[in-house]
Each structure stands twice: as C-alpha cells, then as structure tokens.
Amino acid sequence: MGHILQHAAEYETVRRLSDMLVSAKEEYKTTESYALFSTIVCWVMQRARTPTNGNNPADRQAREVGIALQGSRISAEPWAINAVPEMTAYDFFIAVRNAVAHGDGRQITPLNENNILVGQIIPVSGTKVRLYRADMQRLGCVLAKIFCETMAAFEQEGPLLEVAKTIQRAEAAE
C-alpha cells in the first residue's frame, strides 16, 4: 500500500473504501458491502455537514460536497432510489448515516431472499428503503466519487489528483 500525504488523507481513505466496495469477497459479499457502504456514507456525510464556522481549507472543501448533494434528487440518476422520490441526495444520505451510525435503535433489518442475505432495509423518513448489495455498491461508489472529485476540485494544499494517481500506480505495482 502506498503512503498517504496528510492533506490527501480524507480523499485517499474514501477512494480506497470505494475500491474495496467493488471487490467484496464472495463469502461475505453482502455484509462486507454493507460495512463499506455505511463507512463511506458516515465519513462523507459527517464531513459534508461541516458547520460554516469551520474555516480551514478541508472544511470548505467538505461543505462543497454537501452543496453538490443538495442539488440532486435521490430518485434521479445516478442514484435512482424511488422509494423517497422528493428527497435530495443530501437528505437521503443524512438519514442513512443517522440510521447506521446510531445502531442502538436497531432500525436496520436484514433483507433476505430465498434464505440468503441480499441487502439491508434502512428506514428513511418513515419509509423502509430496500437496499440490495448492488444498490449499496452503486450508491457508495458514486457518493465516494462525488466526495473525491469535489475535494480535489477545491484542493488548495497541493496537486491532490496527481498525488493520488501516483499512489494508485504504486499500489497497482505491489
């Protein structure tokens, strides 16, 4: 694994989680997909709702992620979640983040079909949203991509994308 520069830590962590999400191991693919999806959602949404009094460059970058998500309906592409069509992507992922981060409420239930775990049922604004493994992979990867692209677009401390490509090439060679 290549090293991570301090200013690229958030970008690289979320990017790596996204890479792992699409390569979940067969034996526990749904559980692993859920774990990686929920980690991405928690990380990205916690940062996306950074208070406006946070004024360092990373905080300003993170707020831009929230702004990008507020401009998209969760029912629209690339999200395509029709259970709560009027909800913004930002509000949807905040609700998912709250459900997964506050496990003491035990609101999330397994989604089984033919005696096989195929996803999770997550409550969002009073609606039980059925997220299959493929949904979690798609949503998690797109959310991570938006996070990384937005963080890179507003990067002020260095060439984030070029550093990331160097790290990715080093990792691929290992």
FENCORWO-V301031 format. One record per pair of residues at least 6 apart in sequence whose ideal C-beta (glycine too) atoms are under 7 Angstrom apart, sorted by the first residue. I is the first residue (numbers start at 1). J is the second residue. Records with the same first field share a line. If there is no record, write none. Layout:
BEGIN
I=J + J
END
This chain:
BEGIN
1=171
2=167 + 170 + 171
4=12
5=163
7=157 + 158
8=160 + 163 + 164
10=47 + 58 + 151
11=148 + 151 + 152 + 160 + 164
12=164 + 167
14=40 + 43 + 44 + 144 + 147 + 148
15=144 + 148 + 164
17=36 + 39 + 40 + 144
18=40 + 140 + 141 + 144 + 145
20=36
21=33 + 36 + 37 + 137 + 140 + 141
22=137 + 141
24=32 + 33
25=32
29=133
30=117 + 118 + 119 + 133
31=117
33=133 + 136 + 137
34=120 + 136
36=140
37=136 + 139 + 140
38=100
40=140 + 143 + 144
41=93 + 96 + 97 + 100 + 140 + 143
42=97 + 100 + 101
44=65 + 143 + 144 + 147
45=93 + 94 + 97
47=62 + 65
48=62 + 65 + 66 + 69 + 90
49=66 + 94
50=59 + 62 + 63
57=156 + 157
60=154
61=150 + 151 + 154 + 155
64=150 + 154
65=146 + 147 + 150
66=90
68=146 + 150
69=88 + 89 + 90 + 93 + 146
70=88 + 90
72=79 + 88 + 89
73=85 + 88
74=81 + 84 + 87 + 88 + 89 + 92
75=81 + 82 + 85
78=142
79=89 + 139
81=92 + 129
83=127 + 129
84=92 + 124 + 125 + 127 + 129
87=125
92=124
93=143
95=124 + 125
96=122 + 124
99=107 + 108 + 122 + 123
100=108
107=123
108=120 + 121 + 122
109=121
110=117 + 120
111=118 + 119 + 120 + 121 + 130 + 132
112=118
118=132 + 133
119=130 + 131 + 132 + 133 + 135 + 136
120=131
121=128 + 130
122=129 + 131
151=160
152=160 + 161
END
